Amino acid sequence: MKILIISDAWLPQINGVVRTLSTTKQHLENLGHQVEVISPDLFRTIPCPSYPEIRLVIQPARHKVIDFIHTFRPDCIHIATEGPLGWAGRNACQALKLSFTTSFHTKFPEYVYARLGIPPRWGYRFLRWFHHLSKSVMVATPSMRGSLEKEGFQHLVPWSRGVDVELFRPRPKDFLTDPRPISMYVGRVAVEKNIEAFLKAELPGTKYVVGGGPQLEYLRAHYPTVKFVGAKAGEELASYYAAADVFVFPSRTDTFGLVVLEALASGVPVAAYPVSGPVDILRDTPVGCLDENLTQATLNALKLDAQQCRPHALKYSWRACTQQFLGNLHINY
């Protein structure tokens, strides 16, 4: 089957959306499907204001997307993001009278509120409009589905996530030699990730932040005792995960949190707020602690049996997620 994915988020960006899409593409191709991605690198772009790592398409893109569809003739079209390129893909599908699916990866209304103070209800009004023509709106967790249903979204279907358990696995803790316990955050360093809630927490030992982003230099200057090591990848990233004693996930705006699974697969318990994503992964399990008091959640997570973390992560398979994605697609030709 020919599958076209249209996404404003793509390599070389490093984030959960890109990892989800690129990993799904790889598994689809392993199953024998032909997958093409329309991404920002095919167009003229500008840096996203306040987040230059993200490139925004600025040239009119609908006609180029239409030409690509005519050439590739995909059986299925999936629009992954609600940005300029996703908008162009939506308009192209309307013009060609083609059905498409979408996915809800990011709580943009909350992100915009954190950065600009714009009421989230305005953002959800736009997102309802963007997704209402979609045959299936794929969401990662039951709690996120419930939240979107309350906002008036329709055609919601599940699309879970997986973890690379070969890369992310328990390793020697001596990769890091700082005073223990070591509490760690991995991910984008941006205001919407609420990292300061972790940095302000009164915790014993050493705090680590692994990742890059627009807030990195600000936080580095204001929290000199915290170890900021920048973005890491591959074996080095996996070594950082495994060397931690607890993984702290302070975000209140993620729809899932792939990093939570990566930490668990590495044999590290998780502390988080009881919000969408963590509550779906960690609820009623002995591998993480959820609390509105993030300090207390972290201290409690340090007492957990780390041996139980990896077996829980093994329940999440990228292959199963890919099959779920396939089942949600709608065929045009």
N, C-alpha and C positions, 0 to 999 in steps of 0.2 A: 504494500500500500504506500502511496505517496502522501506524505504529511508535511504541511507547511506551518512553521511556527513564526509568528511575528512578535518581536519583543524589543522594547526600548532598553532593556537590561541584557547585556551580553558581554562576553569576554572582550577585553581583558579586565573588566570589572570583577571584583571578588566580593560576593555577598551570597546570601542564601537563595535569592531568586535565580541568580546565574548558575549556582551549583545545582539547583533543582532542575533547571532547563537543560543544562549541558549534560548532566548525568542521565536524564530521561532520554535525550537524543542518542546518547551512546548505547543505552539499553535497547532502544527501538531499532537502531541499526544492527545490533547483535541479533535481534529477532528477525532480521531480513527486510525491514521497512526502509524506504528511502526518505530521508528527512532533510529539508532545507530550512534555513533560518534567515529571515529578513531582519537585519539588525542595524544599529546606527552606523557601523563602519562602512556601509554601502552609500552613505549620504554625507552632505555637508552638515557639520554639527558645531555647536558652541558649548562651552562648559556650563553646567547647571549653576545658576547663582547660589552661592554659599556652599556648593558641593561640586567642585571642579572635576572630581574623578568621574562624575557622571556626564556623559555627552548627550545633548539634546538635538534632535534633528530639526533643522531650521528651513530646509528647502521644501517646497511642495512635494509631497511624497506619494499622493494617491495614484497618479498616473504611472509612476514607476512600479508601484505595487501591483497595479492592474496588469502591466506588461509582464511582470514576473509570474503572475498567476496564469496568464495566457500561455507563457512558455513552459512552465513547470507542470501545469494542469494537475494540481494536487487533488487527491480524493478528499482530504480533510484539511481544514484550516483552523488553527488555534491562535487566538490573540492573547498573549500572556500578560500584557501590561496596558495601563490606561494613559500612557504618555502620548507625545506627538506621533510616534510611529504606530502605536496601537490605534490611535484615532484614524490615521491614514488607512490602516488595514480594515478597520470597521467601515469606513466610507467606501473603500474599494469593494468590499463584499456586498454592500448595499447596491452599489452601481451595477455589479455583475449578477445580482440576485442569487448570491451564494450563502449558504448557511455557514455558521462558524461557532466555535466554542470560545469561552474566555476562562480566566482564572483570577482569583482574588488572592494576591500574594502579600499585599502591604496595606496597612491602615493609613493610607495617605491623609485622610482628614485629621487624624491625630498628629501625624507628622507635621502637617501644615500649621496646625494649632500650636504645636511646640515651637515652631520657628517664627510664625508670623502672627499668631493670635487670632486667626480666622476661625469662626465657630465651626466645629465638626459637622453640624447639620447641613451646612452649605456644601461641604465636600461630598457627603453621602447623597445629597440630591443629584449632584453631577454623576457620581458613580452608579447610582440606580439607573440613570438615563443611559450611561455608557453600556451597561451590561444587559439592559432589558431585551435587546434583540438576540442575545446569545442563546443558543439551544441548550447549553449546559454551562453553568458557572461553577468551576471547580474550586472547592475550599478544602483546607488541610485538616481541620479538626471539627468535631461535633460542636464544641463551644463557639467556634467562629461561625459555623452555620447558623446556630441559634441567634447569635448577635445580628447577623445579616438579615435573617428572617424578620426580626423585630424592626429592622430598618426598611423593610418592604421589598427586599430582593427576592427574585423568583428563580426557578430552574436550578436550584443549588444541588450539587452532587459532590460526593467525597473524592478527594485525591490526596492521599496521605504522603508521607515522606519516608526516606530510608537513610541508611548510614553505611559508609564503607568500613566494614568491620575488619578488613585485612589491613588497612592503613591505620585506623584508630583502634588501638589495642593497648592493654596494660604493658608498660615498659618500666625500666629501672627509674626510681625516683631521684637518683643522684645526678640526673641531667641538670637539676637546679640545686644549688648549695646554700641558698639563703635560709635564714631562721624559719622554722616551721611552727605552725602550719602555713602552707602556701595557699592563698585564696586567689582564684584566677578568673578573669573575664576574657573571652575571645570574641571578636566581632568588630563591626564598624565602630569607629570612635566618633559618634555624632550625637547631637543633643537629644534626638528622639529615642536613643537607646538608654537614657536615664542612668548613665554610668556613674554620675556623681553620687547617686544613692549608695552605690557600692564603695566608692572612695571615701565617703564620709562615715561609713560604718566603723564602729570601734571593734576591731578584731585583733586577735593576737597574731604574731608571726609577720608574714610578708604578703603584700598584694602585688599581683601582676596584671597588666593589661596588654593583651596581644592583639594587634590590629592597627589599622591606619584610618584616617578620616579627618574631616574638617575641624574637629574639636581637639585633636591630638596635642597640638602645641599649647593650647590654652590649659588643658588639664595637666600636662607635663610641668608647666610653670607653677600651677597652683597646688600641686600635690607632689612635692619633691621626694618624698619617701617611697612613692609607688614606683615600681619597675615598669616602665613603658618600653616595650621592645619592638614596636612597629609590626607591620604585617608579616606573617610567616605562611609558608605553604609546605605541602608534602610531608616528608619525614620529619623535618624540623618542627613544623606545626604539631604533628602528632606527638613528638617528644615533649613539647611544652604541656600539652593536655595531660599526658600521662604522669608528668612530674608534679602536678597539683594535688593538693589534699582535698580541696573542695572547689567546685565550679559555681560561680555566682552569676546569675542571669537577672540583671536588674530591669530589663525592658518591660514596659507595660503595653507596647504597641505592636509587637511581632504577632504574626498569625500562626506561627509554629515554633521556630527556633531550632534549626538544624544543629546548632552548636550544642544544644542540650543533649541530643543523641550522640554526638561525637564525644562529648565528655563521658557519658555513661559507657560507651563502647570502650573508652580508655580506662575504665575502672575507677571513675571519679564521681562521687555523689554530687548532687546539684541542690543549690538553694535559689529560690525564686519567689516572686509574688504569685498569689493565686489568681492568675489571669489566663486568658486564652493562650494556648500553646503549652506552657508548663503544666497547667491544670489537667490538660488532656494526656500528657506524657507521664506525669508523675503521680496523679491522684491515686490514693490507696495503694501505693507501692512503698517498699522499704529502701528506695534508692534516691530519694530527694525529699526536701522539706519546703513547704509552701507557707508563707506567713506575710502579713502586711508589715511586720517588723522584719526588714531584711537582715538586720544584725542577728536577730534571734533565729531566723531560718538558717543562716550560715552556721551559727554555733551548733544548732541541732543537727545539721547535715554532717558536721565533722564527727559526730558520734555514730553515724551509720556504718554498717558493714559494707565496705567497698567491694567485697567479693560478689555481692549480689547485683552490682550495677551492670556489668557486661551482659549477663544472661537476659536482662530486661531489654537492652539495646538490640540484642540479636533477633527480637521479635519484629524489628522494622527492616524490611527488605526492599531494596530498590527495584528488584525484579517484580515484586508484587505491586509496587507503586506504579510501575510502567504498565502493567496489565490493567490496572485501574484507570490510568490515563487513556489507554486504548479503548476501553469500554465506554468512556464518556464522549468520545469523538463522534461527529456526525458526518456521514459520507455524502458528498455532493454529486459525484459522477458515477 
